[in-house]
Amino acid sequence: MDTKFKKCGVREFDQTIHSIFSATHPETLKLFNMSEEIAKKNTMFGATLLVATQKALEIVKKWKECAIEKECMAPEGSHRACDIPKLYKNEYGNCHRFDQSTTTPFNLRKKYNPEFYPVILEQQEAEPLPQQPDNEPQQPQNAPPQSDNDDLPRSDDPLGLN
């Protein structure tokens, strides 16, 4: 089935009731160089699905870099519990959603614009990953995929941490 999702590799589901601003620590917004105005205008998503396309892997690579920097993923004083009434007012809820507070801005920065709010965020078209040439030996059917490209995560290390 040929779909935009198949070509782009990124979808966001579960639109939250609040903006990026309301549930993202101010230090993370600074690291993303994201203004309060932009963060307030954009909704945070609760779940992201990524498949192996070049665009999706760009997001995973940046997310991995953020995850190993405490100041990015978990700034000093950050915690998950929000002041809920502030979320409804688009004010900072004195909370941080850790993974959501980083993946949503990464997707926004890649200009992945919502087309089907509130259900799905479809992404821009992206080139699929290069396919193995026909003249090379094929992997056994159940073998994990191998890559000569060090920038792409290995199957035994999906986030490319090692």
DSSP file (Angstrom, degrees, kcal/mol; ACC not computed):
  #  RESIDUE AA STRUCTURE BP1 BP2  ACC     N-H-->O    O-->H-N    N-H-->O    O-->H-N    TCO  KAPPA ALPHA  PHI   PSI    X-CA   Y-CA   Z-CA
    1    1 A M              0   0    0      0, 0.0     2,-0.8     0, 0.0     5,-0.1   0.000 360.0 360.0 360.0 126.3    0.0    0.0    0.0
    2    2 A D        +     0   0    0      4,-0.1     2,-0.3     3,-0.0     3,-0.0  -0.804 360.0 155.8 -93.7 109.6    1.5    3.3   -1.1
    3    3 A T     >  -     0   0    0     -2,-0.8     4,-1.4     1,-0.1     5,-0.1  -0.868  56.1-113.3-129.3 163.0    0.8    6.0    1.6
    4    4 A K  H  > S+     0   0    0     -2,-0.3     4,-2.4     1,-0.2     5,-0.3   0.893 118.5  56.4 -60.0 -38.9    2.3    9.2    2.7
    5    5 A F  H  > S+     0   0    0      1,-0.2     4,-3.0     2,-0.2    -1,-0.2   0.913 102.6  53.8 -60.3 -43.2    3.3    7.6    5.9
    6    6 A K  H  4 S+     0   0    0      1,-0.2    -1,-0.2     2,-0.2    -2,-0.2   0.876 114.1  42.7 -59.0 -37.7    5.2    4.8    4.1
    7    7 A K  H  < S+     0   0    0     -4,-1.4    -1,-0.2    -3,-0.1    -2,-0.2   0.825 123.6  34.3 -78.8 -32.9    7.2    7.5    2.3
    8    8 A C  H  < S-     0   0    0     -4,-2.4    48,-0.5    -5,-0.1    -2,-0.2   0.856  85.3-148.4 -95.5 -38.4    7.8    9.8    5.2
    9    9 A G     <  +     0   0    0     -4,-3.0    42,-2.2    -5,-0.3     2,-0.4   0.518  60.8  97.1  86.4   5.5    8.1    7.4    8.1
   10   10 A V  E     +A   50   0A   0     40,-0.2   113,-0.5   114,-0.1     2,-0.3  -0.991  36.8 161.8-134.8 131.5    6.7    9.7   10.9
   11   11 A R  E     -A   49   0A   0     38,-2.0    38,-3.2    -2,-0.4     2,-0.4  -0.994  20.4-152.2-140.2 144.4    3.3    9.9   12.4
   12   12 A E  E     -AB  48 121A   0    109,-0.7   109,-1.5    -2,-0.3     2,-0.2  -0.955  17.3-179.1-115.9 138.7    2.1   11.5   15.6
   13   13 A F  E     +A   47   0A   0     34,-2.8    34,-1.6    -2,-0.4    33,-0.7  -0.733  50.4  45.2-123.3 171.3   -1.0   10.3   17.5
   14   14 A D  E     -     0   0A   0    105,-0.5    32,-2.6    -2,-0.2     2,-0.2   0.969  68.0-148.2  60.5  65.5   -2.8   11.2   20.6
   15   15 A Q  E     -A   45   0A   0    103,-1.0    30,-0.2    30,-0.2    -1,-0.1  -0.468  18.7-135.4 -62.2 130.6   -3.0   15.0   20.4
   16   16 A T  E     -     0   0A   0     28,-2.6    -1,-0.1     2,-0.2    27,-0.0  -0.210  16.0-112.5 -82.4 176.9   -2.8   16.3   24.0
   17   17 A I  E    S+     0   0A   0      2,-0.1     2,-0.3    26,-0.1    -1,-0.1   0.446  93.4  60.3 -85.5  -1.4   -5.0   19.0   25.5
   18   18 A H  E    S-     0   0A   0     26,-0.2    26,-2.2     1,-0.1    -2,-0.2  -0.793  80.4-106.8-131.4 166.8   -2.0   21.4   25.9
   19   19 A S  E  >  -A   43   0A   0     68,-0.3     4,-0.8    -2,-0.3    24,-0.3  -0.293  37.6-106.1 -81.6 170.1    0.7   23.2   24.0
   20   20 A I  T >4 S+     0   0    0     22,-2.7     3,-0.8    19,-1.0    20,-0.2   0.917 121.3  56.6 -59.2 -43.8    4.3   22.3   23.8
   21   21 A F  G >4 S+     0   0    0     18,-1.7     3,-1.2    21,-0.3    -1,-0.2   0.886  98.8  59.2 -56.3 -43.9    4.9   25.4   26.1
   22   22 A S  G 34 S+     0   0    0     17,-0.3    71,-2.7     1,-0.3    73,-0.4   0.765 118.1  26.9 -62.9 -27.9    2.6   24.2   28.8
   23   23 A A  G << S+     0   0    0     -3,-0.8    74,-1.8    -4,-0.8     2,-0.4  -0.034 100.3  92.0-129.9  32.8    4.5   20.9   29.5
   24   24 A T  S <  S-     0   0    0     -3,-1.2    72,-0.2    72,-0.2    70,-0.1  -0.994  77.4-114.8-129.6 128.4    8.1   21.6   28.5
   25   25 A H    >>  -     0   0    0     -2,-0.4     4,-1.7     1,-0.1     3,-0.9  -0.302  26.3-123.1 -57.2 137.3   10.7   22.8   30.9
   26   26 A P  H 3> S+     0   0    0      0, 0.0     4,-2.0     0, 0.0    -1,-0.1   0.816 110.3  59.1 -54.8 -32.8   11.9   26.3   29.9
   27   27 A E  H 3> S+     0   0    0      2,-0.2     4,-2.2     1,-0.2     5,-0.1   0.870 103.7  50.9 -66.4 -35.2   15.5   25.1   29.6
   28   28 A T  H <> S+     0   0    0     -3,-0.9     4,-1.9     2,-0.2    -1,-0.2   0.909 108.1  52.1 -67.5 -41.1   14.5   22.6   27.0
   29   29 A L  H  <>S+     0   0    0     -4,-1.7     5,-2.6     1,-0.2     4,-0.4   0.899 109.0  51.1 -60.5 -39.3   12.8   25.3   25.0
   30   30 A K  H ><5S+     0   0    0     -4,-2.0     3,-1.3     1,-0.2    -2,-0.2   0.925 107.7  51.9 -62.7 -44.2   16.0   27.4   25.2
   31   31 A L  H 3<5S+     0   0    0     -4,-2.2    -1,-0.2     1,-0.3    -2,-0.2   0.851 112.2  46.3 -61.3 -33.5   18.1   24.4   23.9
   32   32 A F  T 3<5S-     0   0    0     -4,-1.9    -1,-0.3    -5,-0.1    -2,-0.2   0.500 107.7-129.2 -83.2  -4.7   15.6   24.1   21.0
   33   33 A N  T < 5 +     0   0    0     -3,-1.3     2,-0.5    -4,-0.4    -3,-0.2   0.904  54.8 156.4  54.0  42.2   15.8   27.8   20.4
   34   34 A M      < -     0   0    0     -5,-2.6    -1,-0.2    -6,-0.1    -2,-0.1  -0.881  38.4-132.0-104.6 124.1   12.0   27.8   20.4
   35   35 A S     >  -     0   0    0     -2,-0.5     4,-2.5    -3,-0.1     5,-0.2  -0.297  18.9-118.2 -70.4 156.6   10.2   30.9   21.3
   36   36 A E  H  > S+     0   0    0      1,-0.2     4,-2.3     2,-0.2     5,-0.2   0.890 115.3  56.8 -59.5 -39.5    7.4   31.0   23.8
   37   37 A E  H  > S+     0   0    0      2,-0.2     4,-1.5     1,-0.2    -1,-0.2   0.931 109.9  42.3 -60.0 -48.2    5.0   32.2   21.0
   38   38 A I  H  > S+     0   0    0      1,-0.2     4,-0.9     2,-0.2     3,-0.2   0.921 114.3  51.8 -65.0 -43.9    5.8   29.2   18.8
   39   39 A A  H  < S+     0   0    0     -4,-2.5   -18,-1.7     1,-0.2   -19,-1.0   0.851 110.6  48.8 -63.0 -34.1    5.7   26.7   21.7
   40   40 A K  H  < S+     0   0    0     -4,-2.3    -1,-0.2     1,-0.2    -2,-0.2   0.800 108.9  53.1 -74.7 -28.7    2.2   28.1   22.7
   41   41 A K  H  < S+     0   0    0     -4,-1.5     2,-0.5    -3,-0.2    -1,-0.2   0.604 100.2  72.6 -82.1 -12.1    0.8   27.9   19.2
   42   42 A N  S  < S-     0   0    0     -4,-0.9   -22,-2.7    -3,-0.4   -21,-0.3  -0.907  76.1-132.0-116.9 131.1    1.7   24.2   18.7
   43   43 A T  E     -A   19   0A   0     -2,-0.5     2,-0.3   -24,-0.3   -24,-0.3  -0.478  20.0-125.4 -77.2 141.9    0.1   21.2   20.3
   44   44 A M  E     -     0   0A   0    -26,-2.2   -28,-2.6    -2,-0.2     2,-0.3  -0.627  21.3-142.3 -83.3 146.9    2.1   18.5   22.0
   45   45 A F  E     -A   15   0A   0     55,-0.3   -30,-0.2    -2,-0.3    59,-0.2  -0.853   5.8-148.4-110.5 149.3    1.5   14.9   20.9
   46   46 A G  E    S+     0   0A   0    -32,-2.6     2,-0.3   -33,-0.7   -32,-0.2   0.634  78.6  28.1 -91.1 -16.4    1.5   11.9   23.2
   47   47 A A  E     -A   13   0A   0    -34,-1.6   -34,-2.8   -33,-0.1     2,-0.4  -0.997  57.9-167.6-149.7 141.1    2.8    9.3   20.8
   48   48 A T  E     -A   12   0A   0     -2,-0.3     2,-0.5   -36,-0.2   -36,-0.2  -0.990   7.4-157.7-128.3 137.1    5.1    9.2   17.8
   49   49 A L  E     -A   11   0A   0    -38,-3.2   -38,-2.0    -2,-0.4     2,-0.4  -0.972  14.0-175.4-115.5 125.2    5.5    6.3   15.4
   50   50 A L  E     -A   10   0A   0     -2,-0.5     2,-0.3   -40,-0.2   -40,-0.2  -0.958   5.2-172.6-121.3 137.9    8.7    6.2   13.4
   51   51 A V        -     0   0    0    -42,-2.2     2,-1.9    -2,-0.4     5,-0.2  -0.836  46.7 -77.6-122.1 167.0    9.7    3.7   10.6
   52   52 A A  S    S+     0   0    0     -2,-0.3    77,-0.6     4,-0.1     2,-0.3  -0.420  78.1 125.7 -74.4  83.0   13.1    3.4    8.9
   53   53 A T  B  > S-C  128   0B   0     -2,-1.9     4,-2.5    75,-0.2     5,-0.2  -0.870  72.3-107.8-123.2 165.0   13.1    6.2    6.4
   54   54 A Q  H  > S+     0   0    0     73,-1.2     4,-1.7    -2,-0.3     5,-0.1   0.915 119.2  49.5 -60.7 -43.4   15.8    8.8    6.1
   55   55 A K  H  > S+     0   0    0     72,-0.4     4,-1.5     1,-0.2    -1,-0.2   0.920 112.0  47.8 -62.6 -44.4   13.6   11.6    7.5
   56   56 A A  H  > S+     0   0    0    -48,-0.5     4,-2.4     1,-0.2    -1,-0.2   0.901 109.9  52.8 -64.0 -40.2   12.5    9.5   10.5
   57   57 A L  H  X S+     0   0    0     -4,-2.5     4,-2.5     1,-0.2    -1,-0.2   0.815 102.9  58.5 -67.3 -29.0   16.1    8.5   11.2
   58   58 A E  H  X S+     0   0    0     -4,-1.7     4,-2.0    -5,-0.2    -1,-0.2   0.916 109.0  45.3 -62.5 -41.9   17.1   12.1   11.2
   59   59 A I  H  X S+     0   0    0     -4,-1.5     4,-2.8     2,-0.2    -2,-0.2   0.929 112.3  50.3 -66.6 -45.2   14.6   12.6   14.1
   60   60 A V  H  X S+     0   0    0     -4,-2.4     4,-2.6     1,-0.2    -2,-0.2   0.904 109.6  51.8 -60.2 -41.7   15.8    9.5   15.9
   61   61 A K  H  X S+     0   0    0     -4,-2.5     4,-2.1     2,-0.2    -1,-0.2   0.931 113.2  43.6 -61.9 -46.0   19.4   10.7   15.7
   62   62 A K  H  X S+     0   0    0     -4,-2.0     4,-2.2     2,-0.2    -2,-0.2   0.890 113.3  51.8 -66.2 -39.0   18.6   14.1   17.1
   63   63 A W  H  X S+     0   0    0     -4,-2.8     4,-2.6     2,-0.2    -2,-0.2   0.897 108.8  51.0 -64.8 -39.6   16.4   12.5   19.8
   64   64 A K  H  X S+     0   0    0     -4,-2.6     4,-1.5     2,-0.2    -2,-0.2   0.921 109.0  50.8 -62.2 -44.4   19.2   10.2   20.8
   65   65 A E  H  < S+     0   0    0     -4,-2.1     4,-0.3     1,-0.2    -2,-0.2   0.896 113.0  46.6 -60.7 -39.6   21.6   13.2   21.0
   66   66 A C  H >< S+     0   0    0     -4,-2.2     3,-1.5     1,-0.2     7,-0.9   0.901 106.3  59.0 -67.0 -41.4   19.1   14.9   23.3
   67   67 A A  H 3< S+     0   0    0     -4,-2.6    -1,-0.2     1,-0.3    -2,-0.2   0.805 104.4  49.8 -62.0 -30.6   18.5   11.8   25.4
   68   68 A I  T 3< S+     0   0    0     -4,-1.5     2,-0.7    -3,-0.1    -1,-0.3   0.505  97.8  77.3 -89.1  -2.4   22.2   11.6   26.4
   69   69 A E    X>  -     0   0    0     -3,-1.5     4,-2.0    -4,-0.3     3,-1.7  -0.914  68.5-158.7-106.4 108.0   22.3   15.3   27.4
   70   70 A K  H 3> S+     0   0    0     -2,-0.7     4,-2.1     1,-0.3    -1,-0.2   0.866  91.0  59.5 -53.3 -39.7   20.5   15.6   30.8
   71   71 A E  H 34 S+     0   0    0      1,-0.2    -1,-0.3     2,-0.2   -40,-0.2   0.760 111.4  41.5 -63.3 -24.2   19.9   19.3   30.2
   72   72 A C  H <4 S+     0   0    0     -3,-1.7    -2,-0.2    -6,-0.4    -1,-0.2   0.939 126.8  25.6 -87.0 -56.7   17.9   18.5   27.1
   73   73 A M  H  < S+     0   0    0     -4,-2.0    -3,-0.2    -7,-0.9    -2,-0.2   0.859 140.3  14.3 -80.3 -36.5   15.8   15.5   28.1
   74   74 A A  S  < S-     0   0    0     -4,-2.1    -1,-0.2    -5,-0.4    -2,-0.2  -0.554  77.9-166.5-142.1  72.0   15.6   16.0   31.8
   75   75 A P    >   -     0   0    0      0, 0.0     3,-2.4     0, 0.0    -4,-0.1  -0.171  43.6 -75.2 -61.1 155.3   16.7   19.5   32.9
   76   76 A E  T 3  S+     0   0    0      1,-0.3   -49,-0.1   -49,-0.0    -5,-0.0  -0.232 120.7  15.6 -50.9 129.0   17.4   20.2   36.5
   77   77 A G  T 3  S+     0   0    0      1,-0.3    -1,-0.3    -3,-0.1     2,-0.1   0.420  90.9 141.5  85.9  -0.7   14.1   20.5   38.5
   78   78 A S    <   +     0   0    0     -3,-2.4     2,-0.3    -4,-0.1    -1,-0.3  -0.476  19.7 164.9 -76.5 146.8   12.0   18.9   35.8
   79   79 A H        -     0   0    0     -2,-0.1    17,-2.4     2,-0.1    19,-0.1  -0.970  41.1-122.8-155.2 161.8    9.2   16.5   36.8
   80   80 A R  S    S+     0   0    0     -2,-0.3     2,-0.3    15,-0.2    -1,-0.1   0.784  77.5  99.6 -82.8 -29.3    6.2   15.0   35.2
   81   81 A A        -     0   0    0     14,-0.1     2,-0.3     1,-0.1    -2,-0.1  -0.431  59.9-158.8 -67.9 124.1    3.4   16.2   37.5
   82   82 A C        -     0   0    0     -2,-0.3     2,-1.3    13,-0.1    12,-0.2  -0.702  28.8-118.1-104.5 152.9    1.6   19.2   36.0
   83   83 A D    >>  -     0   0    0     10,-2.3     3,-1.3    -2,-0.3     4,-1.0  -0.772  38.0-159.5 -81.3  92.5   -0.5   22.0   37.4
   84   84 A I  H >> S+     0   0    0     -2,-1.3     4,-1.4     1,-0.3     3,-0.7   0.829  81.1  57.8 -53.7 -46.1   -3.5   20.9   35.3
   85   85 A P  H 3> S+     0   0    0      0, 0.0     4,-0.8     0, 0.0    -1,-0.3   0.860 104.4  54.6 -56.0 -33.0   -5.5   24.1   35.4
   86   86 A K  H <4>S+     0   0    0     -3,-1.3     5,-2.6     1,-0.2     3,-0.4   0.848 100.3  59.6 -68.4 -32.6   -2.5   25.9   33.9
   87   87 A L  H X<5S+     0   0    0     -4,-1.0     3,-1.3    -3,-0.7   -68,-0.3   0.914 103.7  51.0 -60.2 -41.8   -2.4   23.5   31.0
   88   88 A Y  H 3<5S+     0   0    0     -4,-1.4    -1,-0.2     1,-0.3    -2,-0.2   0.734 110.1  50.3 -67.8 -22.3   -6.0   24.5   30.0
   89   89 A K  T 3<5S-     0   0    0     -4,-0.8    -1,-0.3    -3,-0.4    -2,-0.2   0.357 114.4-115.3 -96.0   4.5   -5.0   28.2   30.1
   90   90 A N  T < 5S+     0   0    0     -3,-1.3     2,-0.3    -4,-0.3    -3,-0.2   0.855  73.6 133.4  60.2  36.7   -1.9   27.6   27.9
   91   91 A E  S   <S-     0   0    0     -5,-2.6     2,-0.4    -6,-0.1    -1,-0.2  -0.721  72.4 -81.0-106.9 162.8    0.4   28.6   30.8
   92   92 A Y        -     0   0    0     -2,-0.3   -70,-0.2     1,-0.1   -69,-0.2  -0.528  37.5-156.3 -66.4 122.1    3.5   26.8   31.9
   93   93 A G        -     0   0    0    -71,-2.7   -10,-2.3    -2,-0.4    -1,-0.1   0.209  36.9-113.4 -86.4  14.2    2.2   23.9   34.0
   94   94 A N  S    S+     0   0    0      1,-0.2     2,-0.3   -12,-0.2   -71,-0.1   0.913  83.5 101.4  53.1  47.2    5.5   23.6   36.0
   95   95 A C        -     0   0    0    -73,-0.4     2,-0.3   -13,-0.1   -15,-0.2  -0.933  59.0-144.1-151.0 172.2    6.1   20.2   34.4
   96   96 A H        -     0   0    0    -17,-2.4   -72,-0.2    -2,-0.3     3,-0.1  -0.984   6.4-156.1-146.8 129.6    8.1   18.4   31.7
   97   97 A R    >   -     0   0    0    -74,-1.8     3,-1.9    -2,-0.3     2,-0.5   0.197  25.3-157.8 -95.2  16.0    6.9   15.5   29.5
   98   98 A F  T 3> S+     0   0    0      1,-0.3     4,-0.6     2,-0.2    -1,-0.2  -0.196  81.4  27.6  49.3 -95.4   10.5   14.3   28.8
   99   99 A D  H >> S+     0   0    0     -2,-0.5     4,-3.0     1,-0.2     3,-1.0   0.924 127.3  45.7 -64.3 -44.0   10.1   12.3   25.6
  100  100 A Q  H <> S+     0   0    0     -3,-1.9     4,-1.6     1,-0.2   -55,-0.3   0.867 107.2  59.4 -65.6 -35.4    7.0   14.2   24.4
  101  101 A S  H 34 S+     0   0    0      1,-0.2    -1,-0.2     2,-0.1    -2,-0.2   0.625 117.3  32.4 -69.6 -11.9    8.7   17.5   25.2
  102  102 A T  H <X S+     0   0    0     -3,-1.0     4,-1.9    -4,-0.6    -2,-0.2   0.755 115.7  51.2-111.6 -40.3   11.5   16.6   22.8
  103  103 A T  H  X S+     0   0    0     -4,-3.0     4,-2.6     2,-0.2     5,-0.2   0.918 107.2  54.0 -68.1 -40.5   10.0   14.6   20.0
  104  104 A T  H  X S+     0   0    0     -4,-1.6     4,-2.4    -5,-0.3    -1,-0.2   0.942 111.2  44.6 -61.7 -47.2    7.2   17.1   19.3
  105  105 A P  H  > S+     0   0    0      0, 0.0     4,-3.0     0, 0.0    -1,-0.2   0.890 111.7  54.1 -63.5 -36.2    9.6   20.0   18.8
  106  106 A F  H  X S+     0   0    0     -4,-1.9     4,-1.6     2,-0.2    -2,-0.2   0.947 111.3  45.3 -59.5 -46.3   11.9   17.8   16.7
  107  107 A N  H  <>S+     0   0    0     -4,-2.6     5,-2.2     1,-0.2    -1,-0.2   0.911 113.9  49.1 -63.6 -42.0    9.0   16.9   14.4
  108  108 A L  H ><5S+     0   0    0     -4,-2.4     3,-1.9    -5,-0.2    -1,-0.2   0.911 108.3  53.9 -62.6 -42.9    7.9   20.6   14.3
  109  109 A R  H 3<5S+     0   0    0     -4,-3.0    -1,-0.2     1,-0.3    -2,-0.2   0.827 103.2  56.4 -62.7 -31.7   11.5   21.7   13.5
  110  110 A K  T 3<5S-     0   0    0     -4,-1.6    -1,-0.3    -5,-0.2    -2,-0.2   0.342 120.2-114.3 -80.3   7.7   11.5   19.3   10.6
  111  111 A K  T < 5 +     0   0    0     -3,-1.9     2,-1.2     1,-0.2    -3,-0.2   0.841  56.9 162.7  62.2  36.7    8.4   21.1    9.3
  112  112 A Y      < -     0   0    0     -5,-2.2    -1,-0.2    11,-0.1    11,-0.1  -0.762  23.3-164.2 -85.5 100.4    6.1   18.1    9.8
  113  113 A N        -     0   0    0     -2,-1.2     9,-0.2    -3,-0.1     2,-0.2  -0.660  20.1-108.5 -96.2 141.3    2.8   19.9    9.7
  114  114 A P        +     0   0    0      0, 0.0     7,-0.2     0, 0.0    -1,-0.1  -0.429  38.3 165.4 -68.4 134.9   -0.5   18.5   10.9
  115  115 A E  S    S+     0   0    0      5,-0.5     6,-0.1    -2,-0.2     8,-0.0   0.594  77.1  37.5-114.3 -26.5   -3.0   17.7    8.1
  116  116 A F  B >> S-D  120   0C   0      4,-1.1     4,-1.7     6,-0.1     3,-1.6  -0.240  89.3-158.0-126.0  44.9   -5.4   15.6   10.1
  117  117 A Y  T 34  +     0   0    0      1,-0.3     4,-0.0     2,-0.2     0, 0.0  -0.346  68.2  20.4 -56.2 146.2   -5.7   17.1   13.6
  118  118 A P  T 34 S+     0   0    0      0, 0.0  -103,-1.0     0, 0.0    -1,-0.3  -0.959 129.1  39.2 -94.4  10.3   -6.6   15.8   16.1
  119  119 A V  T <4 S+     0   0    0     -3,-1.6  -105,-0.5     1,-0.2     2,-0.4   0.961 115.7   7.3 -87.3 -53.2   -6.0   12.2   15.0
  120  120 A I  B  <  -D  116   0C   0     -4,-1.7    -4,-1.1  -107,-0.1     2,-0.7  -0.967  51.0-143.2-138.0 143.9   -2.8   12.0   13.0
  121  121 A L  B     -B   12   0A   0   -109,-1.5  -109,-0.7    -2,-0.4     2,-0.2  -0.924  24.6-158.4-104.8 106.2    0.1   14.2   12.0
  122  122 A E        -     0   0    0     -2,-0.7     2,-0.2    -9,-0.2  -111,-0.1  -0.592  13.0-138.8 -80.9 147.4    1.1   13.2    8.4
  123  123 A Q        -     0   0    0   -113,-0.5  -115,-0.1    -2,-0.2   -11,-0.1  -0.605  21.1 -89.7-106.2 165.9    4.6   14.2    7.4
  124  124 A Q        -     0   0    0     -2,-0.2  -114,-0.1     1,-0.1    -1,-0.1  -0.278  59.8 -80.5 -66.5 159.1    6.1   15.6    4.3
  125  125 A E        -     0   0    0   -116,-0.1     2,-0.3  -117,-0.0    -1,-0.1  -0.298  53.9-174.7 -59.8 143.7    7.3   13.2    1.6
  126  126 A A        -     0   0    0   -122,-0.2  -117,-0.1    -3,-0.1    -3,-0.0  -0.981  29.5-104.2-140.6 152.0   10.7   11.7    2.3
  127  127 A E        -     0   0    0     -2,-0.3   -73,-1.2     1,-0.1   -72,-0.4  -0.560  40.1-119.0 -73.6 137.4   13.0    9.5    0.3
  128  128 A P  B     -C   53   0B   0      0, 0.0   -75,-0.2     0, 0.0     3,-0.1  -0.319  40.3 -85.8 -69.2 161.3   13.0    5.8    1.4
  129  129 A L        -     0   0    0    -77,-0.6   -77,-0.0     1,-0.1   -76,-0.0  -0.326  58.2 -86.5 -62.8 150.2   16.2    4.4    2.7
  130  130 A P        -     0   0    0      0, 0.0     2,-0.2     0, 0.0    -1,-0.1  -0.324  45.9-130.4 -59.8 139.9   18.5    2.9    0.0
  131  131 A Q        -     0   0    0     -3,-0.1     3,-0.1     1,-0.1     0, 0.0  -0.598  27.0 -95.2 -90.9 154.0   17.7   -0.7   -0.9
  132  132 A Q        -     0   0    0     -2,-0.2    -1,-0.1     1,-0.1     6,-0.0  -0.501  48.5-108.7 -66.6 129.6   20.2   -3.4   -1.1
  133  133 A P    >   -     0   0    0      0, 0.0     3,-1.5     0, 0.0    -1,-0.1  -0.245  22.0-120.5 -59.7 149.9   21.4   -3.9   -4.7
  134  134 A D  T 3  S+     0   0    0      1,-0.3     4,-0.1    -3,-0.1    -2,-0.1   0.753 108.5  61.8 -63.9 -25.2   20.2   -7.0   -6.4
  135  135 A N  T 3  S+     0   0    0      2,-0.1    -1,-0.3     3,-0.0     3,-0.0   0.533  87.9  86.7 -83.8  -3.4   23.7   -8.3   -7.1
  136  136 A E  S <  S-     0   0    0     -3,-1.5     2,-0.0     1,-0.1    -4,-0.0  -0.673  94.4 -93.0 -92.4 151.3   24.6   -8.5   -3.4
  137  137 A P        -     0   0    0      0, 0.0     2,-0.2     0, 0.0    -1,-0.1  -0.358  44.7-124.4 -61.5 139.7   23.9  -11.6   -1.3
  138  138 A Q        -     0   0    0     -4,-0.1     3,-0.1     1,-0.1    -4,-0.0  -0.556  20.6-110.4 -86.3 149.9   20.5  -11.3    0.4
  139  139 A Q        -     0   0    0     -2,-0.2    -1,-0.1     1,-0.1     0, 0.0  -0.454  44.0 -92.7 -70.8 148.6   20.1  -11.8    4.1
  140  140 A P    >   -     0   0    0      0, 0.0     3,-1.6     0, 0.0    -1,-0.1  -0.306  45.8-103.8 -56.6 152.8   18.3  -14.9    5.3
  141  141 A Q  T 3  S+     0   0    0      1,-0.3    -2,-0.1    -3,-0.1     0, 0.0   0.826 118.0  34.0 -54.6 -40.3   14.5  -14.2    5.7
  142  142 A N  T 3  S+     0   0    0      2,-0.1    -1,-0.3     3,-0.0    -3,-0.0   0.341  91.2 116.5 -99.7   7.2   14.5  -14.0    9.5
  143  143 A A  S <  S-     0   0    0     -3,-1.6     3,-0.1     1,-0.1    -4,-0.1  -0.475  74.6-105.1 -75.4 145.4   18.0  -12.4    9.9
  144  144 A P        -     0   0    0      0, 0.0    -1,-0.1     0, 0.0    -2,-0.1  -0.433  45.8 -98.2 -66.3 144.7   18.2   -8.9   11.4
  145  145 A P        -     0   0    0      0, 0.0    10,-0.7     0, 0.0     2,-0.3  -0.334  37.9-151.5 -65.1 145.4   19.0   -6.3    8.8
  146  146 A Q        -     0   0    0      8,-0.1     2,-0.4     9,-0.1    -7,-0.1  -0.879   8.9-164.8-116.4 150.0   22.6   -5.2    8.6
  147  147 A S        -     0   0    0     -2,-0.3     7,-0.0     5,-0.1     0, 0.0  -0.998  23.8-159.1-137.6 139.7   23.9   -1.8    7.4
  148  148 A D  S    S+     0   0    0     -2,-0.4     2,-0.7     2,-0.0    -1,-0.1   0.531  75.4  95.1 -86.5  -8.2   27.3   -0.5    6.3
  149  149 A N    >   -     0   0    0      1,-0.2     3,-1.5     4,-0.1    -2,-0.0  -0.756  61.9-161.1 -89.5 112.8   26.2    3.0    7.2
  150  150 A D  T 3  S+     0   0    0     -2,-0.7    -1,-0.2     1,-0.3     4,-0.1   0.684  87.0  66.5 -67.4 -16.8   27.4    3.9   10.7
  151  151 A D  T 3  S+     0   0    0      2,-0.1    -1,-0.3    -3,-0.0    -2,-0.0   0.683  89.4  77.0 -77.2 -16.7   24.8    6.7   10.9
  152  152 A L  S <  S-     0   0    0     -3,-1.5    -5,-0.1     1,-0.1     7,-0.1  -0.754  90.4-109.6 -97.1 140.3   21.9    4.2   10.8
  153  153 A P        -     0   0    0      0, 0.0     2,-0.2     0, 0.0    -4,-0.1  -0.343  28.9-124.3 -67.2 146.1   20.9    2.3   13.9
  154  154 A R  B >   -E  157   0D   0      3,-0.6     3,-1.6     1,-0.1     6,-0.3  -0.509  23.4-113.3 -83.0 158.9   21.6   -1.5   14.0
  155  155 A S  T 3  S+     0   0    0    -10,-0.7    -1,-0.1     1,-0.3    -9,-0.1   0.820 119.8  50.5 -64.6 -29.7   18.7   -3.8   14.7
  156  156 A D  T 3  S+     0   0    0      1,-0.3    -1,-0.3     2,-0.1    -2,-0.0   0.463 119.8  38.4 -85.1   0.2   20.3   -4.8   18.0
  157  157 A D  B X  S+E  154   0D   0     -3,-1.6     3,-2.5     1,-0.1    -3,-0.6  -0.531  72.2 177.2-144.7  69.3   20.6   -1.1   18.9
  158  158 A P  T 3  S+     0   0    0      0, 0.0    -1,-0.1     0, 0.0    -2,-0.1   0.730  81.8  43.2 -58.4 -27.1   17.5    0.6   17.5
  159  159 A L  T 3  S-     0   0    0     -7,-0.1   -95,-0.1   -95,-0.0    -4,-0.1   0.439 109.3-120.0 -96.2   1.5   18.3    4.0   18.8
  160  160 A G    <   +     0   0    0     -3,-2.5    -5,-0.0    -6,-0.3    -3,-0.0   0.850  63.1 145.4  68.6  34.1   22.0    3.8   17.8
  161  161 A L              0   0    0      1,-0.2    -1,-0.1    -4,-0.0    -4,-0.0   0.715 360.0 360.0 -79.2 -20.3   23.3    4.3   21.3
  162  162 A N              0   0    0     -5,-0.1    -1,-0.2     0, 0.0    -2,-0.0   0.411 360.0 360.0-111.2 360.0   26.3    2.0   20.9
